[in-house]
Amino acid sequence: MTKTSLPDSARPATRAVHGGGDRSHFGELSEALFLTSSFTYDTMEASVARFAGENPGFTYTRTGNPTIAMFEERMALLEGAPAARATATGMAAVNAAFLSLLKAGDHVISARQIFGSCRWLVRELLPKLGIAVTMVDLTDIGAWRAAVRPETRLLFLETPANPTLEIADLSVLSKIAKEADALLVADNALASPAVQNPYRLGADVVTYSATKHIDGHGRCLGGIILSDEKRINDLIAPFLRHSGGSLSPFNAWVLLKSLESISLRVERQASTALRIAQELKKHPKVKRVAYPGLPDHPQAEVVKRQMASGGTVLALELADQAQSFRFANGLKVIRISNNFGDAKSIVTHPFSTTHQHVPAEEKPQLGITPGLLRMSAGLEDPDDLVEDVLQALETV
Ligand SMILES: *Cc1c(COP(=O)(O)O)cnc(C)c1O
């Protein structure tokens, strides 16, 4: 294999197309798919050397694979992180962050506004393992600071929050983490690497569900965890190697090829999301619109500092569940589903689906009301999407 070269000055869109390339002796232009579980050796001596790490190369795809390695390197270049390990899903990445970096007796501070399965890890799994957890409001810097204890080892958050699109100030939280001698772990699935790079903003560990914008076409599950070389090599890679949450080389290849268009896709999806948000804001039937790209977003100043755009996801609130159901059922182009970051525009009712299991008394605290809908802008013609939203509002 021969690494393809790229100037250090290459910008993100260029890195997303070429980064991490590694050519076989055939000189293929498009990255090769190594759909193999194992690797072979010319001699027993070569096999011993490979296992001892004296002879670089791969042994078994659970521990490493050339196609997966290209995806990892491309993602590391995009995020601005020194090292990365791909995982089977976004949740395998978040799980790896917790289980490889924490031990019994440690304390974690987590934002309250997190993805349902992340919430299960934090609220159910960690306490069972003897790891104490304090939940705080994502945007309340004072609460994060007040929650710090001598045994605090990790701060966990997602920004923007799903589905309310509230924003955490990553550089301030990274300072709080540093002062506490704790790690800041950011799940950046909602923003995507094309909008925000938490590692550059001070996060110690960044996770992605590659299922979302990185695939961007709703085809396969995947995830990735990024950090510095030492933390990846000493803690995260051994955990993943032995616990089995590896990415399939086929999915790695799909994700690697999808990265080539991520800048273009996310830029277009974000400009469409802004247009839809602006149209919704003018509409008398819409109670509230949340979109980080709107100038009146409560944390607009933080958005400007840490995000390249408002992202691809917005939320709108109608009067009640009956209205939000009628609106979603009335859409003709935008599909009812639960993903985001997809080429197809999607509407979701978090109260009854993605956040169904959040206890009833906590839903208002999280801003998850029966009238709330999350919308992910896709790659359709923006005029068709605006028309679709306006005609569906007529049915409400
Ligand atoms: C979707 C998502 C996950 C989980 O990703 P999977 O690939 O479905 O496992 C984790 N965090 C956030 C913020 C997500 O949106």
The ligand as an SDF file (V2000), in Angstrom:
LIG
                    3D

 15 15  0  0  0  0  0  0  0  0999 V2000
  -27.9820    8.8370   16.3620 C   0  0  0  0  0  0  0  0  0  0  0  0
  -27.1860    9.3340   17.4810 C   0  0  0  0  0  0  0  0  0  0  0  0
  -26.4240    8.4600   18.2640 C   0  0  0  0  0  0  0  0  0  0  0  0
  -26.4100    6.9710   18.0310 C   0  0  0  0  0  0  0  0  0  0  0  0
  -25.8870    6.6310   16.8020 O   0  0  0  0  0  0  0  0  0  0  0  0
  -26.1370    5.1770   16.1530 P   0  0  0  0  0  0  0  0  0  0  0  0
  -25.2580    5.1940   14.9560 O   0  0  0  0  0  0  0  0  0  0  0  0
  -27.5910    5.0990   15.8480 O   0  0  0  0  0  0  0  0  0  0  0  0
  -25.7340    4.1860   17.1740 O   0  0  0  0  0  0  0  0  0  0  0  0
  -25.6960    8.9840   19.2950 C   0  0  0  0  0  0  0  0  0  0  0  0
  -25.7110   10.2960   19.5590 N   0  0  0  0  0  0  0  0  0  0  0  0
  -26.4250   11.1680   18.8390 C   0  0  0  0  0  0  0  0  0  0  0  0
  -26.3820   12.6070   19.1760 C   0  0  0  0  0  0  0  0  0  0  0  0
  -27.1910   10.7180   17.7770 C   0  0  0  0  0  0  0  0  0  0  0  0
  -27.9180   11.5720   17.0770 O   0  0  0  0  0  0  0  0  0  0  0  0
  1  2  1  0
  2  3  1  0
  2 14  2  0
  3  4  1  0
  3 10  2  0
  4  5  1  0
  5  6  1  0
  6  7  2  0
  6  8  1  0
  6  9  1  0
 10 11  1  0
 11 12  2  0
 12 13  1  0
 12 14  1  0
 14 15  1  0
M  END
$$$$
